Amino acid sequence: MRDTQSEGKTNQSSNQNKPTHQNTTTTRKSSVPSERSDKRMTLPSRFQKEVHAHLSRNTQSNTPSNLNESAGSGKPKPQHSPKDYNPSSAGGNYSPQQVQGRLREVLNKYSNGFWVSKLPQLYRELYKQDLPSEALKDLEHWTHVCTVEKPCSSNPKELLLYPAKEPTHTQTPSPVPTRVLSPTSAPFTPSTDIKPQSKPPTSPPTTTMSPLPLTPPSTSPSHTASPSTLSPDLKQKLGELLVKYSNGLWAHALPKLYLDTYKTKLPEHVLENLSLLSDFCTVDYPMPDNPKRAILYKRTKEEESCNRRESVEERRAREEVGRRLSSQAVPPLLIPREEYPSVLVVEATNTNGVILRYIGEGYSQAQEALEDEMREFYCCQDNHSRTPLASPTSGQLTAVRAEEEEEILRAQVTEVMTDKVKVYYVDHGFSEVISKVKVFELHNTFFKLPFQATKCKLAGLETFCQEPAVLKKFESMASGKILLAEILEREQTPLVVLYDTSQDDDVNINAACIKALQDKTLASPLQVNSAYMNVAVRSVCSDGTIYCQLPSRGLAKLTEILEKTEAYFHSQVTSEFLVSRPFCGKGCLARYKGKWSRVEITNLHGSRVLDILFIDLGVQASVEVFELREVPSPFLHDLIAIPPQAVKCCLADLAVSGVGSWTPDAVQWLRDAVLNSTDCSMKIAKLDKTKRSVVHVYLFTDKNFHDPTRSLNRQMAASDLFKHQGDVFLSSHSPSKTSICNSTATLTSTTTTTTTPSSNGTKPQLRRAHSGSGPRPTGGTGTPPGTPPPPSTTAPIKLPPLLDLPPAGHNMDIYVSVACHPGHFVLQPWRDMYKLVVLMGEMILYYNKTEEKPLKVEKNQIYAAKVENNWHRVLVKGVLTNGLVSVYELDYGKHELVSCTQLRPLIQEFRQLPFQGITAQLAGVKPRQWSEEASIVFRNHVEKKPLVAQLEAVQEAHHPWDRKLTVFLVDTSQEERDIWVHDIMAEFTDELTKEV
């Protein structure tokens, strides 16, 4: 879990603005930030509040997270498989006219272009002849037939081929997208609420973020293949698929999805000419150097009409909540902008209508202030409003003196009796029968605040909203508690997932309520000293944890139901089973070795790539959302009633512990011994009933479980599998304490992190894993890697190209991922942030499917490293003797400690995008030793925020991670003025000097 929330605290949403890019010089102006809540500290009065607020609050980490799905950054694969053909010579005479005619046919078929390197293969497949080598040399001169273009690619020899341009198109086509697609620009869905910067730091017109899709890397005319239009039936089916994925669907996934859903193949010409979808679909090209990687978005007007209907419903609801007898209107309650607001759960008689109150500024704090005013108003001796209402009417809004005699609360009369009335407290969400003498007229002053009691719907529990077991579990876990609510759908009744963050491990309330429906008699039978035969070992994790299936009634029933589900899917032709709203803890189905199996979503990397756990196998995987299916309603109750059939075990009496204690050799030996065995048996030595819930077992590959000496436990203990080679993970420096401190000094300069990574953690993340932008809440923020090391004896590493920067004096939109002090912070260019998200989604899908292999880790080399649940491009700064490695995240500017087992070679495909993290220092202030108070003020204004940077100077270096910028930072989120950060820091130092 990423975040904890103390009761009564307000979640702060840090990202409330998004910069607008403008490459023009700006006029600097001084501006001062608004004051924050009062706190006492011996500092200049203006800054006491925000420094203490930073030290005392426990804020959420807000980072843009949006597009996270497979997107190849390398060369596209050919769309056709090689076919059998009889090679023949092109002939003794080269006929340009014949080749040009055939080339026109190929280009008509692939109007969106293709790589020139693929032309010989295509030519050979279509015409059963080799393409004459002279034709490749003549391509650039055949402007009447084709257009040859060099894209933004790391390979200078790669060229793209397009149909000839129309005469009206005289401009050279640009491979760069026509807009900058930010993490908050539709159709990408952020995980935090970042709002657009209202304006640039100066008055000249801005370059706006257009909602139009990215164009492919060509402006060539679209020559459609035959047929040139789609049938109404095909349009309807494609629309049904796309509407399921509001965050977009990769075009490459469409054929398989279409086949699985409608049991028929998608016509080939659809993917070959995506412009056929333009009348009902938006086509987006996130990778400008790869025109075949497109994302499709359903274009619809239903949302607008739905919003209009919702507005009518909200207005009617407000009218029904008690303003029939009042001329005043109470404004509607707006859903907080934070992704994870704190809520106080009042009660639930139905999980589709849980009554709660939002906690924080503008909500519970405003309500407390209102009730203080009401108490002063109605307790005033000369106030005629203290006279009780003579004849209250049902539906009337009133002020009610609560039973404690001190509180005056807003309430609505729901029932009138002889001398009593029943009222509903509109801010607290409960009803009470009270005497009429406690009911007063509600003064007009107290109509301004929205009613604070509201309702939400718990995701995943819609079908079981009134099940007694579910409601009982919810009552015990949630009622009366302050929880965190993840808002999935911002409707009139929002769809949410609730989390209890008061313990060491965050608890998913929705998932816990679903588990209350499980039939415990169907669980695997576990008893100490009992032996079990026909055990199937399904998974062996890198820390030695194994997951087994034991013969049981539950397993037999599960197998039967899944077989029926398989047949049911084959008989259905519908899109209703596609998963369109994934969330942590959700149960659904995914294929494992060709068969549908139960899974639970454990983590989300944006809206498309996610981590799942096969709950009956103990196998973890990373998949794209279109690979998931909802459980069909005929089998939903039966499948939910069966507890997970994977039993988490560890080998008893095997005394190994600590980071990296299970060597890759030991893990592989155990996998080879048990995963393919059909005759395993085991004996239970101990049941661990703690939170780990691990069963300690003796494992055998035969039925001789009576002889402990034949167990795999004894065999491994007697082997050399757990003996580490001490020099494998040593770095070039001395492993002494002093040297280690030197090599990790940047880790401890601000915030030290020594989090021990878990190689197989499956705990659901409270926060979506941020795969595209912003740092995680854990991990150190540190200083840059430093000066270049001496030349290494190893082969030089191939690095991505340098990041393009605007000329000095020009502006760029940026996101500050790490801020230590004005002398050191790390920024990311906003324009390429979505490319980084695509890259990280691709890395997750690639590396989570690769087996762990022994890797010799070397200092000052580039790798891929798994940090928490994401894969990052990192530079190794030091290798420690305890198996940990100090790495620097090249795209985010953070230092982390990870296990050496979590490193992989960074393949060429992931070295195309320039490293996105750039070290910078603030212009306009004198370099100095910044105090902790000054650093806090600086961080509060810039860290994890999108801003506008005006480039002052660039300090080039041998390595891209050693480049350093000098920039002015401008916050343009306020309508009335721009905030220049260097002015704030100058004022702070001046006031601090005066105070001293």
N, C-alpha and C positions, 0 to 999 in steps of 0.2 A: 504494500500500500504506500502511496506516495505522500499522503498528507494526513495530519491529525487536526482536529478542530476542538478547541476547548469550548465548554458550554458558555453561551452568552456572547461569544466573540463574533465579530462580523467578518465574513469573507471579503477580502479586498480584491477587486478586479483591477489589475494593474494596467492591462492593455486596453485603453479606452480610445486609442486613436491609431490611425494608420497613415503614414506619410503619403504625400502626393509628390511624385517625382517631377523635378523641374531643373533643367540644366541652364539656369541663368544666375547671374550674381545677385546677391542679396544685400540689402541695406541693414547693417547691424543696429539693433536698438536694445536698450536696456529694459528689462521687465522683471518683475518680482513675482514669485509664486504666492498663491494664497496661503493663509495660515491654516494649520491643522489643529487637532484637539489639544487642549492645554495639558502639559505635563511639567513637572518641576525638574530643573537641572541647572547646574552652574555653568551656563553657556550664554552667549548672546541670546536675548529674549526671543528673537525672531526664529531661532533655530532649535530652541529647547524642545519644542513640541514634537517636531518630526524625528529628532534623534531618539527621544524617549519612546515615541510611538514605534519606531523600528525595533528598539531593544525589547519592547514588551509584547508586541503582537506576534501571533502565530499565523502568518498569512499563507494563502495558497500560492502555489507556483503556477503562473499563467504563461503558457507558451503557445504560439500558434501551432496548430496541428490540423492538417487537412488532408491533402492527397497523399495516400500511402498505399500504393499498389504497384504490382509488377510493371516496370517500364524499362525495356532494354535500352541502354545507352550505347550499345555497340552497333554493329552492322545488322540490318534486318535480315531475317532468313528468307530464302526464296519461297514464294507462295505455292510452288508446284514441286512435287516429289520427282526425282529423276525417273524417267521412263526408259524402257528397253528400246534401243534403236540400233540401226546398222550404220556404223560410222562410214562416211564416204567423203571423199575429197570434195572441196568446194569447186573443183574443176580447174582446168588449166587456165581459163580466162576469168578474170575478176570482173563481174558485171555490177557496177555501182547502181544502175537503175533497178536491178532485181533486188539488191540488198535494201535500197531505199524503200521500195514497195513493201517488202516484208517488214521493215522497221516501222513503217506507218501502221501496219496491222498490229504489231506488238504494242505500240504506243497508244493506239485506240483502245486496246484491252487494259492497259495499265496507265490510265490518264493521269493518275496522281504521281507518276514518276517511279523510277527504280534505279538501283545502283548500276553503273556502267559495268562493274566487275561481274554482274550477274547476266549481262547480255549474251555472252557466248553460250552459257548453259541454256538460257531460254531459247536462243536461236536453234541450238542443237535439238532440244526437246520438240520444238514446233515443226521444224523443217527437216529434221534428220540429216542435217549437214553441219559441218563446222563453219563458224563465222569467219570469213576471210580476215586475216590480220590487218590488211590495208583498210578495211572498213572502220576499225577502231580509230585509226589515225585520221580518217576523214570526217568523223562525227562532228567535230567543232565547226567544220565548214559547211555542213548540210543544214543551214539555218532555216531552210524552207521545209525541212522534214522534222527536225528535233531541236531542242535547246539543251545544251550541256552546262551544268552548273556545279561549282565547287561549294559544298555546304560548310557550315561551321562544324567541322569534324577534326578529331585529333589526327586522322590519317590524311595527309595532303594529297595522296594518290587517289582517294575515293572521289568519284564524280557522280552526280545525279543526272539522269536523262529524263526529259519531259517532251511532250509534243511541242511542235513549233508554235510560237506565239501568234496571236492575232495581230494584224497590222496596227491596231490601235494601241497595243501594249508596247510602248517603247522603253519603259523603264526596266532596268535589270532587276529581276526578281530577287528579293532579299530572303535569306534563310532565317531571319530573326522574326519572332512573333510580332504581330501588329499591336499587341498590348502587353503590358506587364501584368501577369496573373498573380495576384497576391494571395496569401493564405486566407484572406477573408473575402476575396472576390468570388462571386458565384461563377461556376458551380461548385467550387471547393468549399468544404464545410469545416470551419475551425472548431477546435475543442475549447477555445476560450473566446471571450467576446471582445474582439478588437474592432474598434470603429474607425472609419476613415478619418484621416487628418482633415480638418475642416478647410484648410487652405495652406498654401506654401508660405515660407517665411517672408515673402515680399508680395507686392501688389500685382506684378505681371501675371497674365493668365496662366493657369496650370495645365499640365498634361493629365487629363482625367483618366481614371481606371474604367475603361469601357467594358460594359457587360457582354460585348460581342465575343465570340470564341476566337481562340488562336487560329491563325491561318496556317496552312501547311507551308513548307518551305519552298513555295513556288506560287507565282501568280499566273501561271499558264492556264489557258482555257481548258475546261473540263470536257474532253471528248468521251462521251458515255459509251459503254458497251451495250450490246443488245441483250435484253430489252432495255429501253431507255426509261421506263417507268416501273413502279411497283404496283402489283395488284392490290385492291382494297383489302383483301383477306390477309395478305402478307404485311401490309401496313398495320393492320389491327393487331396482328400477333406480335410484331416488333414493338409496337407501342405498349402492349401489355407487359412485355419483358422489361422495357426501359423504365416504365413507371414504377417498377419494383425497386429500382436503384436510383433514388433521387440524387445521390452523390456521383452518379455516372457509372458507366460500364465500359471496360476496355473492349475495343472492337474485336480483338483476337479471341475473346471469350465467347463471342456471339454464336459462332457455329455450333459449338458443343452444347451451349445452353439451349439453343433453339432445338437441337436434336433431342436432348433429354426431355424437354418440355412438350414438344409437339410431335415427337416420334417421326420426324421427317427432316431431311437435310435442308439447310439454308441454301438458297440459290447462290451460286458462286459469284454472280455478277454484283451482288449486294456489297460484298467487301471490296471488290475491285473498283467500285464507283460509289463511294460513300455519299457523294452529293445527291444521290437518289433519295436519301433520308432527310434532306434539308427542310422539307415542308413540315415535318413533325418532329425533327430531332436536331440538336446542335452538335456539330462535330468539332472536337477540340484536339489540337496537336501539342501536347506538352513537351515533346522532345523535338526541337526544330531540325535536328540532323537525322531524324528517323521518321519519315512520313507515314510509315505503316503502323506506327504506334499511335492510335487515335482513341479518344474517349468520347463516348456517346452519351448525350443527355436528352431526356424527354422534354420536348417543348410543349407546354400546356397552359391554357388560360383558366384551368379549373381552380388553381390556387387562389387567383384573384377573386373569383366568385365565391370560393369557400371562405376567404377572409371577409367578404361582404356579408355572407350568411352568418359568420361568427360574430361580426359586429352587431347584427340585428339581434342575435341570441343574447349577446352580452347586455345590450341595451334593455331587452325584455327582462333579463334576469335582475338587472339593477332596479328596474321598475317594480319587480315583484318583491324585492328585499325590503320594502317598507317605506318607500317614498311616495306612496299613493296619497297620503294625507299631508304631505309637506310640499311646499313650493321650492324647496332647496333640492339640489341634485348632489349626490355623493359620487365623487370620481371613481372609476373602476380601479381595482387593485392590479398593478402591473407586475408581471413576473420579473424577479431580479435578473440583471444582466449576467451575473456570474454563472459559470457552468455548474458550480457546486455551492449553492447557497445553503446556509444553515437553516434548519426548520425545527420547530417544536411540534411534535406529533400530539394531537389532542385525543382523538379516538378514531375507531374504524369499525363500522358494522358491515362494511363492504369494501374490499380492496380497490374497487373502482371509484370509491368516493371517500378517501381518507381525509379527515379534517386536520389541518395543520396551520401553523402561523410561521411566517418568515421572520428570521432573527437578523437584526442589524439596523444600520442607519437607514432611515426612510421607512422602516417597518416597525419592529418592536420598540426601537428607541423613540420614534415619533409617537407611537401609541402611548408609551409611558409619559411623554411630555404632555400629550393631550389629556390623559387622565389626571395629571397633576393640575392642569388648568381647570378641568371640570370640578375637581375637589375644591379648589379655591373659589370657583364661581358659585357653586351650589351651597357652600358652607358659609357664605357671606351673610351676616345677620340681616342686613337691610335689602336683601335680594328677594323680590317677589316671586322669582322662579322656584323658591324653596317650597311653594305651595303645591301639594300633590295634585295630579290630574283628576278632575272630577269624574270623567267618564272615558277612560282609555278604550281605544277601538282596536280590534284585531288588525294587524298589519302596520300599526303606527310605530314610528321610531320615537324612543323615549330615552330619558336619563334615569337610571335605576340605582338606588342606594343598595349596595351589596350587603350580605348578611354580616360582614365584619363591621358595618356601620361607618367605615372610614373611606371606602372606595365608592366612587360614582362612575358607573360604566354605561356605555351605550348599549341599548337593547331594543329588540323588536317584539311587540306584543303578538303572541301567536294564539292565545286563547284567553277569553274573559270569563271569569266566574263571579260568584256573588260578591265576595269581599277579597278575592285573590285574583291574580292574573299569572299566566304562564308566559315567560319571556325567554327569548333567545339572545344571548350575548354575542353580538355580531363581530366583536373583536377577539373573543375567546373561544367561540365554537361549542358552547354547551347551553342547555336550557335549565330553567329553574322556576318553581312556583313560589311567588312571593306575595306579600300583602300589597294592596292597592296604595297604601299610604307611602310606599317607597318608590312610587312611579311619578316622575316629573316630566314636564315638557322639555324636549331637547332643543336647546337654543341654536339659532342659525350658525353661530360661530363654530359649532362642533360637527358640521357637515363636510368640512373640507378634507378630512383624512379618509382614505378608502377603508372599507371594512377589512379588518386584518385576518379574520378567519376565512380560510379558503379550502378548496379541495384539490386533491391530486389522484392520479390513477397509478397503481403499481404495475410496472412492466413485467410481463411474463405470467401474471396471475389472473389475467382477464377471465379465463375459463373457470377458474377456481375461486372467484371473488367472494363467494359466500360459504365456502367449505368450513365447517366448524374447526377442523384441525388447523387450517391456515389462519383463521381469525384468532384462535387461541395462541398460536405461536407468535403472531404479530403483536397481540396484547402484551405478552410477556417480554418481548424484545424491544418494542418501539414506543408503546403508549407512555406519554409523559416525559419522553426523553428528547434531548436536542441531538439531531442527527444531521448528516450531510445528504443532500438530495442532488443526484445527477439528473439533470433535465434533458430528456431525450426528445420530446416533442413539446413545443411551446404553444399549446392549444388553450382553449378556455379552461379545460381541466387538463393540466399538463401531465404527460406521461413521465414517470420518474423511477429511478432506482435509489433506494435509501441505504445509507451506510452508517454503521455505528463505529466511530473512530476513537472511542474512549479507552479502548484496550490497546495492548501492544500490537495485536493483529486486527486490522479493520475487518468488520463483518458485513457481508452483503445480506441485508434483511430480506430482500426479495428471494434470493436463492435459498436462504434458510427456511422461509415459509413454504417453498416448493418441496423441500426435503421432508417437511412435516407430513407429507402425503405418502411417504415410503412405507411399505409393509416390511417390518423388521424380520418377519419370519422367512422372507425371501433372500435375506443376506447370507453371505458365505458363513458356514458354521465354523467357529474358531474356539478351540479349547486347548489349554496347556497340556503337553505330553501326548496329544493326539497325533496320529500319523495319517497322512492323506496320500492316496495314490492317484494316478492319472492327472497330475498337476501340470498345467500349461503355463510356462514362464513366457509372458508376453513382452516384457520390456526390462532392460538392464540400463540404468542411468549411469552417468559418468562418476557419481559419488558412491557407487556400489548398491544403491537402492534397486530392488527388483520388484516387479509387479506380476502377481500370479493369479490365475483363475483356478478355483477349486470346484469340483463337481458339486452341484447344489440344485435345489428346486428353482431358485431364482435364475440360474444360468440356463437351465433347460427351458424355462418359460421365455426368457429373453431371446434365446435362439429361435424359438417358434414364432414369436411376434415379429422379429426382424425379417424372417423369411416371408411372412405375410405382408409386411411393409414393402419389401422388395417387389413382390408380385403386384401390389397395389400401385406402386409408382409406374410399373410397366403398363398398367391398364389405364392410367390417367393421362389425358392430354390437356394440361392446364398450367398456368403460371402461378397459381395461388400458393404453392409450397416454397417459392423462392423467399429467402430471408432478406428482407429489406430494412430491418431495423436491428442490427446487432448491438449487443451490450454485454458487459461483463456479467457472468453468471447465467447467461441464457443457455438453455438446453436445446439442442437441435440435432440434426443428422449430417454426417459427412462420410465419404467413401474411404474405407481402409482395405487395401488389397482387393479393390473391385466391389466390395459389399458395403451397404449402408450400415453405419455404426453410430451409437450415441456419443455425442460430444458435448462439452461445456466450453463456452468461450471464456478464456482466461485473461486475455489482454487485447486491446485494440491499438493498432498503429494507424491512426487516422480513421478513414471511413471505409477502406477497402481491404487492407491487409490486416489479418488478425491471428492471434495464437489460440489454439484449441487444445483440449485434453480429451482423448478418447477414454471416457470414464470407466469402461469395462475392460480396457487393455493397459492403461497406464502409459500410453504413448502420447507424446506431445508433438505438435506440428504447427507450422505456419502456413496459412492458406489464404486465398482470396475469397471475398464474401460470396461470390457467385457459385462457389463450390458447396455451399451449405444448403440444407433444405429444412423446412419446418416439419415437425412430426405431424402426420395426418391425424385429423380428429378421431377417426375410428380406433386409433391405437394410442392416443395421447394418455388417457388415464392408466392404461395397463403398463405403458413404458415408464411413466413417472413413479408408479408404485414399486418398481423393482429397484432396489438399492444398487449402486455401482458394484460391478462384479470383479473389479481389479483390487486385489488385496496387496497393500503396501508392506513389503518385507525387507529385512536385512539379515545378513548371515550372522548367526550367533557365535560368540566366542572368537570373533575375528578382531583382534585388538588393533584396529587402525582408526585413526581420527586425525583431524586437522586439515588445513587447506592443502589440496593436492595429494592427500594420502593415498587415494586410489590412482595408481598410475594408469596411463592408457593401455599398457600391456596387461595389467590385471583386469581392467574392464573388458578388453577384447577377449582374453582367455575365458572369462565367465560367459560372455555372450556366445562364443563358439561352443561352449560346453552345454548350454541349456536352451538357447533359442530355437534350435532345430531338433531338439530331443522330443520324442513322443512318449517317453516312459519315465518322466520325472516323478519323484515323490518327495515328501518333506515331513518333518516333525517339528511341532511348535515347542520352542523352549521357553518363551516369555511373551506376554501380551503387554505392550506399552500403551497405557490408557491416558497418556498425557496428550498434549496438543499434536505431537508428532504422529500418534496413532500408528506406530510401526510394530509389526509382528516379527519377533526374533525367531528364526527358523534354522534347522539343519536341512540342507538341500542335497538331494541325491539324484543321480541320473539313472538309477535303476530302482528296484523294489527292496533293496537291502537297507531299509531305514532302521533296522534293529542294531546295526553296527555303526556307531558314530565315526569310527576310523575311516569308513568308506565315503563319508560326506565330502562334499566340495569344500566345506569350511576347513576341514583338516588338510585337505590337499593344498589349498591356497596358503594356509598358515605356514606349511612346511616348505613352500616354494620361495623363490627370490623375486616374486612378482611385485612386491611392495618396496623393494630396495631402490631408492632413487640414485641416479648418477649425479653426484654432487656438483660436477662441473658443467652440466648441460645448461643450467639456468643462470650461471654466474655472468655478470657483466664485466666489462673490461676494467672497471675500477675495483679497488679493494673493498671487500665486504665488511670492513670495519664500521663501527657505529658512526664515526666521523664522516666517512665517505658516503655512507647511506644518507646522512643528514644533508650533506652537500648536494647529492644528486636529487634529493626530494625537497630542497629548500623552498622551491616555489609552491610546493603543496602546503607548507605550513605557514607561509607568509601572511595568509589571510584566514582561511578556514581549512582546517585539516580534516581529511576524510580517510578513514581506514576501513571502509565497509568491506566485509568479506563477501565476495560474490558467491552466488549459488548457481550451480550448473544446471540444476533441474527444477528450480522453483516453479510451482504452478499456482501460487497464490494469486487470486484475481487482483488486478491493480485497481485502486480506487480512481486514480486519474488515468485517462488514456495515455498510453505511452507516447511521448511526443517525438514522432519520427521526423518531423519536418522542420521544426524551428524551436528555438528556445532551449534552455538547459533544463535538466531535471531538478527536483528540489533537493536531492542529495548530491554529494560530490563537491570537491573543493573548487573554489574560484581562485585562480592563481595568476601569476605573472607569466609573461611570454617565455617560450622555451630558452631564449638566450642567444648567445652568439653561436655562429656555426662551429661544429666540432672539427677537429683535424681530419684531413682526408682519410677515409676508411680504406682498408685493404680489400674490402669486398667490392663486387661489381657495382657501378653507379646505378642507383634506382631510377626508374622512369617515372617522372612526376607529371601531373596534369599541367596544362598551360596556366600562366599567371592570370589572375583575375583582372579584367579590364576595369580601369578607373577613369572617371571624367577628368578633364583638365583642371588645373589649380584654379580656384575661384568659382567653380561650378558646384551645383548641388547634386546630391544623390540620396535616395530614400534608403534608410538603413534600419536594422533592428539590433539593439544592443543586447547581446547574449550574456556577457559577463562584464561587471564593472567593479574594479577594486578601488580606484581613486582617479582623480583627473589625469594622473600621469600614466595610467594603464587601464584600458578597457578593450573589449573585443566586440567588433561590429560585424554584421552580415549584410550584404547588399540585398535589399528587398526584392529587386526585380528577378533574382534567380532562386528565391527561396522555395518556390514550388518545384523547381528542378531538383533541389536537394531532397525534398520530401519524396519525390519519385525515386531518386537514387536509393534512399534508405529503405524504401519499401521493397525495392528490387534486392537489396542486400539481405534483408530479412528472409525473403523467400529463398534466396540462394544458399546462404550459410546455415540456416536452420535445417536444411535438407542434407548437408554434407556431414560426413562422419568426422569425429575428432581424430586427428592424426598427430603423432609426435612432431613437434616443430622446434627447431633451434632458434630461439629468440635472440636477436642481436640489437644492441643499443644503436640509436640514431637511424633505424630503419622504419619503413612504412608497413603497417599491417591493418587488417580489419579486426576490431575487438568488440566483444559483446559486453556492453555496459548496461546493467539491469536487463531490460528486455529488447534493447536496440543494438544494432550493429553500426559501429562508427569507424571512420577512417582515422587512424591514430599514428602518432610518432612515438616510438619507444624511447623514453628518457632514462630509464634505469631498470635493471633486472635484479631483483633481490634474491637472497639465498633461500628465503622461505617459500618460493614458488609464486610470489606476487611480482607484478610488473607495473612500473610507473609509466603511464601513457598520457599523451597530450592530444586532445580531440581537435583535429585540424579544421573541422567545420564549425565548432562551437567555442573553441578557446578555453576548454576546461581541462584540468588535470584529474586523473582518476587512478586508483589502484585496482587492478584486476588480476585474476588468476592467469598464469601462463597458459592454462588449458583453454582459456577463452579467446585466444588469438588465432587468426587464420591468415594465410597469405592474401594480400589484396590483389585480386585478379585484374587484368588489363581493362576489362569492361567498366570497372569502378574507378579507373584513373582518368576518365575523360573530363569530368566536371572539375573546374578549378576549385581548390580548397576555399571554403566560404568564410572561414573565420579570419578576420584581419585585425591585428593589434593596432591600437590608436592611442593618441594622447590629445588632451583638450587644448585647443588654441585659445589665445587671448588671456591666458593666466601664466604667471611665472612658475617655472619648475621649482618645486620645494618638497620637503618631507611632509606629506599630508597627514594631519592628525586623524585619529579614528573618528572623531566627530565630523570632520570635513568629509571623510570618506562615506560616512553614513548618509549625509545630506546629498552627496553626489549620486550615490546608488539609488536613493529614493526617487531622484528625478530622471534617471536614465535607464537603469537596469530593467531588462525584460520589457522594454518599450520600443515601439516604432517611432523614429524621429527623422528629421531631415539633417543631413550632415553637409556642411560646406567645406570642401577640400582646400586646405591651406598648403600642405606640402606632403611629398612622398619620400620616405627614406628607403631606398632599394637595398636588397640584401642578396646573398648567395642563394638562400633557400626561401621559398614563398612564405613559410611560417615566421620568418624573421623580418619581413617587410613591416614598416611602421608608418602610419599616417598621422598627420596633424590636422585636426578638423575642428570646426565650430559645430556645436550641437544646438539644434533649434526644435523646440516642442511647439508644433503648430495646431495642437488639438483644441485650443480655445478660440472662440469666434472673435473675441474683442481684441486679442493681442497675441503676439508670438513671445515665447519665453526662450531667451538665449541663456544657455546653461553657464557660460563663462561669466556672465554678469552676476549670476547668483553666487558662484563660488568666489568671485572677487569681493562681493558684498559680505559674504560670510567671513572671509579672512580679515576684512577691515574691521568688522564688528568684534571679532574675536580678539584682534589686536587692541582695540579700545577697551574691551573688558579686562584684558590682562593689565 
